[in-house]
Amino acid sequence: MGAILKNPHRHEREALNCQFRRLEMPQRHEPWPNKHELRTAGTRAKLLGAASQLFTEQGFENTQLEQVAARAGYTRGAIYAHYASKEDLFLELLRERIDRPLAQLRIVLKSEPSTAKRLKKFRKWISNQVTDPTWAILTLEFKLYALRRPSARAKLQGMYDLLCESNGQEFAKMLFGERLFKSNALKARRRLALLGAALNGAVVESKFRPELLPRKPLQRVLNDLMEAFLRI
């Protein structure tokens, strides 16, 4: 699994960039971060980057927080200063990996008044996601862990739903526009949820069977799936 991550520092750098982009937005009128806040943001970015690598390489259940701290270059105490448990760390990682790309997609879609063109841009965005297998593997790891832990499943599923639910409703409105009514709103959200699951499954399968599913044929198959899922 380690070969999947071509650049082990990419997640760390992107997380930091995301932090700084938010801080640089003048319309929010936020005070410039002090040294402590910058140091905290940098530490969390490194921990999230290390967690992404280890969860992908060896699985969520096989990874210990101490390993994450060591991979990021910190002591055990440093990680517990930010996260109370491995589940907390994973949820923060999921939140960061969900919010960042969807925020970028939201800007693109909101800038396009035509529903048809929004759908076209959404399809293009979905197709580009096959270049990042890490997200599909992390999502699979999280869901398998929740399914194997009945006592924690309700809590974990509830947190995951909170991350996804509002986004699902908002994107359904943006993508289907005037075709979205109260009677078919739930149907649209279900289709988007299943489209995400199909995308994740396709990416994982392409890594398991790369000779059968290289990138371009995989994208063509995904385009066919999107045509079916985005029809209401």
C-alpha positions, 0 to 999 in steps of 0.5 A: 500500500505504501506505493500508493502515496507518490509524495508522502508530504503532499497531504501535509503541504495541502493541509497547511495551504488550506489553513493559510488560504482560510487565514488570508481571506480578507472578507472574514476579517479574522486577526492574523494568527500569532506564532502559537496558532501557526505552530499549532496549525503546522503540528496538526497538518503534520499529524494529519499527513502522517495519519493519512499515510499510515492508515492507507499503508497499514490500515486504521486498526493496525495503526497506533497513535504513537506511530502517527506521532513518530511518523510526524516527528513528534513525541507521544504527548504531542498527539494526545495534546491535539486528539483524545483518541484514534477515532478523533484523529480519523474523524478530523482527517475525514473532515479535512478531506471532505471539506477541502475538495468540496469547498473548491467544488462549491465555488466552481458550481456556484459560479455557473448559473446553468444547471446543465453546465454545473452537471458537466463540471461536476462530472469532470470533477468526479472523473479527476478524483480517480487520481487520488486513491488515498481518499477511497482507501481511507473511507473504506477503512473508516466504514469497515472499522465502524461495521466491525464495532457495533458498539461504536457504529452509531456514534461513528455513523452519526459523525460521518453523516453530519459531515456529509448530510448538509453537503448532500442537500446543498449539492443536490440543489445546485446540480438538479436545480429546477428538477429538484422537488420535495417529492424527489429530493431524497431520491437525489441525495440517495443517488449522490451518496451511491455515486460517491460509494461507486466512485470509491469502489471503482478507485479501490478496484482499479488499484487492485486490478490496474491492468484491467482498469487503467485510468482512461478506461476507468474514467469512461466507465465512471462517466457511464455511471454518472449518466445513470446516477445523475438522472432523476 
